[in-house]
Amino acid sequence: MTDEAEYEDGYFVVRDGLKLHYRDYPGSAGMPPLLCLPGLTRNVRDFEKFAELYSPRFRVLALDFRGRGESDYDPLPARYNPLTYVSDVLELLQHAGIAQAIFVGTSLGGLVTMAMASMAPDRIAAAILNDVGPELNQVGLDRIQAYAGKGEQFGSWEDAGAAIAANQAGAFPDYGDPDWIAMARRNCRERDGAIRFDYDPAIADVFKAGPRPKIDMWPLFAALAQKPLLMLRGERSELLSEQAFEKMKQAAPDARFAVVPRVGHAPMLDEPGAAAAIDAFLDSLAES
C-alpha cells in the first residue's frame, strides 16, 4: 500500500448552481462503492487513511459538503442543513452513475445518512455510522458550538495544530505534536498568507438561530436499521453517550456495534479497533 491512495478529483453542479467537489478512489465494481460523508466542519481529507485501507478493494468516494473544502460556499446559509445535503448526495450519486452505495457517515455525515434512509432508502446498500446517532449529548453539541464558525487564522501549521489540540486533546489523548499538525492539515487550508479552517464560517449559523424545535430522529434510525448497519462509538465520545449507544443496540438488534478504544469524537476510522470492525462488516456484506 502506498502512503496515499490515488484518486481523481470530481466536480458536479447541483440544482441551485453550486459546484461541489468529491474525491473518487478507484476500486472493484463487484461491490457497491463506499460513500464517505464528513462531519460538520470537516472535508474529504478526513478519509485519506480510510481510502488507503479500502481502495482498490472498493471504490471509495468522499464528498465535500457545500461550504467545505473545494466545494462552493452557499450564498444562502439557511441551505446549510441536512435536507439540502441529502439532495446534494442524491445528485452526486446520479452524477457518478451509482445506484446504491455503502454509506460511511461521520457525525453530520451520519445524520445525513439517517435522513437518506427515510427519504431514499433504495440508494443505501448498507451503512457505517461513526460516533453519531438519533440521540446526541448536549455536552458534545456545546463543544462543537464553541469552536465552529469562529473564523480563526494561524501563522503556522504548528500554531494551527496547537489550537486544535487545545480544543480536542481529551478526544485523542495519545496524539503528539505531529498528529495535531497532521489534523490541522486536514482541517485547514492556507489562503492569502494565512492558515484558516477549510469551511465557510456561516455553516455554524444554525447554532446562532436560537431555540429550535426538537426533531425525533429515532424513526430515521429505525429506517436505517432495516439495512445492514455498523455502529461505531469513540470510547471517550462526548457526543454519543454510552446510554444512547445502548438504546441503539436495543432498537437495532440486527446491527453490529463496536467501541473504538481511547478516542472521542470522532474516530478517524483507521484506528485498529475501527478497522477491525469495518473489515468484519464489509466481509459480511461480501458473503451475503
C-alpha positions as CSV (number, residue, x, y, z in Angstrom):
1,M,0.0,0.0,0.0
2,T,1.3,3.4,-0.9
3,D,1.4,6.3,1.5
4,E,-1.5,7.9,-0.2
5,A,-4.1,6.1,-2.3
6,E,-4.5,7.6,-5.8
7,Y,-7.8,9.4,-6.6
8,E,-9.4,11.7,-9.1
9,D,-11.0,15.0,-8.1
10,G,-14.6,15.2,-9.4
11,Y,-16.9,18.1,-9.6
12,F,-20.6,18.4,-10.3
13,V,-23.1,21.3,-10.4
14,V,-26.2,20.9,-8.2
15,R,-29.7,22.3,-8.8
16,D,-29.1,25.7,-7.2
17,G,-25.9,26.3,-9.3
18,L,-23.2,25.5,-6.7
19,K,-20.2,23.4,-7.8
20,L,-19.4,20.6,-5.4
21,H,-16.2,18.6,-5.1
22,Y,-15.6,14.9,-4.3
23,R,-12.7,12.5,-4.4
24,D,-13.0,9.3,-6.3
25,Y,-10.7,6.5,-5.4
26,P,-10.7,3.6,-7.9
27,G,-12.0,0.1,-6.9
28,S,-13.8,-3.0,-7.8
29,A,-17.2,-2.8,-9.4
30,G,-18.2,-6.1,-7.7
31,M,-19.5,-4.4,-4.6
32,P,-21.3,-1.1,-4.1
33,P,-18.8,1.8,-3.5
34,L,-18.1,3.3,-0.2
35,L,-19.5,6.8,0.0
36,C,-17.9,8.9,2.8
37,L,-19.7,11.9,4.3
38,P,-17.7,14.0,6.7
39,G,-18.6,15.9,9.9
40,L,-19.8,19.5,10.3
41,T,-16.6,21.3,9.8
42,R,-14.6,18.6,8.0
43,N,-13.9,17.6,4.4
44,V,-12.7,14.8,2.2
45,R,-9.2,14.8,3.7
46,D,-10.6,13.2,6.8
47,F,-11.0,10.0,4.8
48,E,-7.5,9.8,3.3
49,K,-6.3,6.9,5.6
50,F,-9.7,5.2,5.3
51,A,-9.4,5.2,1.5
52,E,-5.9,3.8,1.7
53,L,-7.3,0.9,3.7
54,Y,-10.2,0.1,1.3
55,S,-9.2,1.2,-2.2
56,P,-8.9,-0.7,-4.6
57,R,-10.9,-3.4,-2.9
58,F,-13.8,-1.0,-3.0
59,R,-14.3,2.2,-5.0
60,V,-14.3,5.0,-2.4
61,L,-15.9,8.4,-2.9
62,A,-15.7,11.2,-0.4
63,L,-17.9,14.3,-0.7
64,D,-17.1,17.9,0.4
65,F,-20.5,19.2,1.6
66,R,-21.3,22.6,0.2
67,G,-19.3,25.2,2.1
68,R,-16.4,22.9,2.8
69,G,-13.1,22.1,1.2
70,E,-13.2,22.6,-2.6
71,S,-17.0,22.9,-2.8
72,D,-18.6,26.3,-3.4
73,Y,-19.8,28.3,-0.4
74,D,-23.5,28.8,-0.3
75,P,-24.6,32.5,-0.5
76,L,-27.8,31.5,1.4
77,P,-26.5,30.0,4.7
78,A,-30.0,28.7,5.5
79,R,-29.4,26.0,3.0
80,Y,-26.7,24.6,5.2
81,N,-28.9,21.9,6.6
82,P,-29.3,18.1,6.4
83,L,-32.2,18.1,3.9
84,T,-30.1,20.1,1.5
85,Y,-27.1,17.8,2.0
86,V,-29.4,14.8,1.3
87,S,-30.3,16.3,-2.0
88,D,-26.7,17.0,-2.8
89,V,-25.8,13.4,-2.1
90,L,-28.5,12.2,-4.4
91,E,-27.2,14.5,-7.2
92,L,-23.7,13.1,-6.6
93,L,-25.0,9.5,-7.0
94,Q,-26.8,10.5,-10.2
95,H,-23.7,12.3,-11.5
96,A,-21.4,9.3,-10.7
97,G,-23.9,6.7,-12.1
98,I,-24.2,4.9,-8.7
99,A,-27.4,3.1,-8.0
100,Q,-26.5,2.1,-4.4
101,A,-23.7,2.9,-2.1
102,I,-22.4,1.7,1.3
103,F,-22.7,5.0,3.3
104,V,-19.9,5.9,5.7
105,G,-21.2,8.9,7.8
106,T,-19.1,10.6,10.4
107,S,-21.1,12.9,12.8
108,L,-23.1,15.2,10.5
109,G,-22.5,12.7,7.7
110,G,-24.2,10.1,9.8
111,L,-27.2,12.3,10.3
112,V,-27.4,12.8,6.6
113,T,-27.2,9.0,6.2
114,M,-30.2,8.5,8.6
115,A,-32.2,11.1,6.7
116,M,-31.3,9.4,3.4
117,A,-32.7,6.1,4.8
118,S,-36.1,7.9,5.3
119,M,-36.1,9.8,2.0
120,A,-34.4,7.5,-0.5
121,P,-33.8,4.1,1.2
122,D,-33.2,2.3,-2.1
123,R,-29.9,4.2,-2.5
124,I,-28.4,2.7,0.6
125,A,-26.9,-0.8,0.3
126,A,-25.5,-0.7,3.9
127,A,-24.2,1.9,6.3
128,I,-21.5,2.7,8.8
129,L,-22.4,5.4,11.3
130,N,-19.3,6.9,13.0
131,D,-20.0,8.3,16.5
132,V,-23.4,9.7,15.9
133,G,-27.0,8.5,16.4
134,P,-30.5,9.6,16.9
135,E,-29.9,10.9,20.4
136,L,-27.0,13.4,20.9
137,N,-25.4,14.6,24.1
138,Q,-25.8,18.3,24.8
139,V,-22.2,18.4,26.1
140,G,-20.9,17.3,22.8
141,L,-23.1,19.7,20.9
142,D,-22.0,22.6,23.1
143,R,-18.4,21.8,22.4
144,I,-19.0,21.8,18.6
145,Q,-20.8,25.2,19.0
146,A,-17.9,26.6,21.0
147,Y,-15.4,26.2,18.1
148,A,-17.4,26.1,14.9
149,G,-17.5,29.2,12.7
150,K,-15.1,31.4,14.7
151,G,-13.1,32.4,11.6
152,E,-9.7,31.8,13.3
153,Q,-6.5,32.1,11.4
154,F,-3.0,31.0,12.2
155,G,0.6,32.0,11.3
156,S,1.9,28.4,11.0
157,W,0.8,24.8,10.9
158,E,2.3,24.4,14.4
159,D,0.1,27.1,15.7
160,A,-3.0,25.6,14.0
161,G,-2.1,22.2,15.4
162,A,-1.7,23.6,18.9
163,A,-5.1,25.4,18.7
164,I,-6.8,22.1,17.6
165,A,-5.1,20.2,20.4
166,A,-6.2,22.8,23.0
167,N,-9.8,22.0,22.0
168,Q,-9.7,18.3,21.3
169,A,-6.9,16.8,23.4
170,G,-9.5,15.0,25.5
171,A,-10.7,13.1,22.4
172,F,-7.3,12.0,21.3
173,P,-5.2,11.5,24.4
174,D,-2.5,9.6,22.6
175,Y,-1.8,12.3,20.0
176,G,1.6,14.1,19.9
177,D,2.6,17.3,18.1
178,P,3.0,15.5,14.6
179,D,-0.5,14.1,14.9
180,W,-2.0,17.5,15.7
181,I,-0.2,19.1,12.8
182,A,-1.5,16.4,10.5
183,M,-5.0,17.1,11.8
184,A,-4.5,20.8,11.1
185,R,-3.5,20.0,7.6
186,R,-6.8,18.0,7.2
187,N,-8.9,20.7,8.8
188,C,-7.3,23.8,7.4
189,R,-6.1,25.4,4.2
190,E,-3.5,28.1,3.5
191,R,-5.0,31.1,1.8
192,D,-3.8,34.6,1.3
193,G,-0.8,34.1,3.5
194,A,-2.8,32.7,6.5
195,I,-3.9,29.3,7.6
196,R,-7.7,29.1,8.2
197,F,-10.2,26.4,8.8
198,D,-11.4,25.0,5.5
199,Y,-15.0,25.8,5.6
200,D,-17.5,28.7,5.4
201,P,-18.0,30.1,8.9
202,A,-21.7,30.5,8.0
203,I,-22.2,26.8,8.4
204,A,-22.3,27.4,12.1
205,D,-25.2,29.9,11.8
206,V,-27.6,27.1,12.7
207,F,-26.2,27.3,16.3
208,K,-26.9,31.0,16.5
209,A,-30.5,30.8,15.4
210,G,-31.8,30.3,18.9
211,P,-34.0,27.5,20.2
212,R,-35.2,25.1,17.5
213,P,-38.0,22.5,17.6
214,K,-36.6,19.2,18.6
215,I,-36.7,16.5,15.9
216,D,-37.3,12.9,16.8
217,M,-34.5,11.1,14.9
218,W,-35.4,7.7,16.2
219,P,-37.7,6.9,13.2
220,L,-34.8,7.9,10.9
221,F,-32.5,5.5,12.7
222,A,-35.2,2.8,12.6
223,A,-35.4,3.2,8.8
224,L,-31.6,2.9,8.5
225,A,-31.6,-0.2,10.8
226,Q,-33.5,-2.0,8.1
227,K,-30.2,-2.1,6.2
228,P,-27.0,-3.9,7.1
229,L,-25.6,-1.4,9.7
230,L,-22.4,-1.0,11.7
231,M,-22.4,1.5,14.5
232,L,-19.1,2.8,15.9
233,R,-18.6,4.9,19.0
234,G,-15.5,6.5,20.3
235,E,-14.9,5.3,23.9
236,R,-14.4,8.9,25.1
237,S,-17.1,10.4,22.9
238,E,-18.9,13.5,24.4
239,L,-21.5,13.5,21.5
240,L,-22.7,9.9,21.6
241,S,-23.2,8.7,25.2
242,E,-22.9,5.2,26.4
243,Q,-26.6,5.3,27.3
244,A,-27.7,6.4,23.8
245,F,-25.4,3.7,22.3
246,E,-27.1,1.0,24.5
247,K,-30.6,2.3,23.4
248,M,-29.5,2.0,19.8
249,K,-28.5,-1.6,20.4
250,Q,-32.0,-2.3,21.6
251,A,-33.6,-0.5,18.7
252,A,-31.4,-2.3,16.1
253,P,-30.8,-5.8,17.3
254,D,-29.6,-7.0,13.9
255,A,-26.9,-4.2,13.6
256,R,-23.3,-4.5,14.5
257,F,-21.8,-2.3,17.3
258,A,-18.2,-1.5,18.2
259,V,-16.4,0.8,20.6
260,V,-13.1,2.3,19.4
261,P,-10.8,2.5,22.4
262,R,-9.1,5.7,23.6
263,V,-10.6,8.1,21.2
264,G,-13.5,10.5,21.4
265,H,-15.5,12.4,18.8
266,A,-14.9,11.2,16.2
267,P,-12.7,8.2,15.3
268,M,-10.7,8.6,12.2
269,L,-11.6,5.1,11.1
270,D,-8.0,3.9,10.7
271,E,-7.6,3.0,14.4
272,P,-7.1,-0.7,14.8
273,G,-10.4,-1.2,16.7
274,A,-12.3,0.7,14.0
275,A,-10.6,-1.0,11.1
276,A,-11.2,-4.5,12.6
277,A,-14.9,-3.8,13.0
278,I,-15.2,-2.3,9.5
279,D,-13.2,-5.2,7.9
280,A,-15.6,-7.8,9.5
281,F,-18.6,-5.8,8.5
282,L,-17.5,-5.4,4.9
283,D,-16.5,-9.1,4.8
284,S,-20.1,-10.0,5.9
285,L,-21.5,-7.9,3.1
286,A,-19.3,-9.7,0.5
287,E,-20.5,-13.0,1.8
288,S,-24.2,-12.2,1.8
